[in-house]
Amino acid sequence: MPVYQRLPVRPVPGAMVVKLYHSGDAVRGYVRKVTDPSEDDVIFPGEEMEAESAFRLAASHSEGAIPIYVELVEDVEWDSSWGTLSD
């Protein structure tokens, strides 16, 4: 089961972030890559996708030991079927 981390105040550059939010009755997400603070983060792709698809995309672009962070907004609750979320 994959392990993800909550998005910290200062994420590691190069890490992937899955932002989950409500879209109607569904939870959707998008993925971005954290860059140097002087640059804008890179978003993969710009449209929303199902949570599971967002996690697969983040994993495919992740650089090994660098964490995949999760940002929960709009009162989205973590679903254990996605994996484990640590602080």
Buried (B, 14 or more C-beta within 10 A) or exposed (E): EEEBBEBEEEBEEBBBBBBBBEEEEEBBBBBBBBBEEEEEBEEBEEEBBEBEBBBBBBBEBBEEEBBBBBBBEEEBEBEEEBBEBEE
